[in-house]
């Protein structure tokens, strides 16, 4: 089994709510929701509230640009 990325705020967590994911990576809940809506970040729905796996969150974070967008 592949090791899951260890996000510093919750090193033993395997999934995050939108709020927890936003806090763990230092962005707003709106940013997380926008990336879910665009399909850049995959959420799972065990109930009406989405969760994001630690692996998905880590992969998404690694895929983000390393430079800010040009104005």
PyMOL commands that set and color helices and strands:
alter all, ss='L'
color gray80, all
select helices_A, chain A and resi 8-10+18-25+29-38+54-63
alter helices_A, ss='H'
color red, helices_A
select strands_A, chain A and resi 15-17+51-53
alter strands_A, ss='S'
color yellow, strands_A
deselect
rebuild
show_as cartoon
